[in-house]
């Protein structure tokens, strides 16, 4: 009886392919918290200086806080970001979504 080389090789190849896809997709999951963060740009957008406050449950709560702080600093620009995390490659915070809606 001959050993079935081709079917075994195809099975091993398919298993390796499926494992690679599973490992790649599991590494892509977003681990940032599902909260909003406010960014108050006290010296304008281009300065890179901002005051950040985290853990707002909703955009509306973040917006209200940001508007209050903005008026305290003479109506400086502000934004609220969803799922923000520090990106060491870009040396700053990156958010899934940024909003500034009145």
Secondary structure, DSSP 4 states (H G I P E B T S, - for coil): ----HHHHHHHHHHHHHHHHHHHHHHHT---S-S-EEEEE-TT-GGG---EEEEEESSHHHHHHHHHHHHHHTTS--EEEEEEEEEETTTTEEEEEEEE---
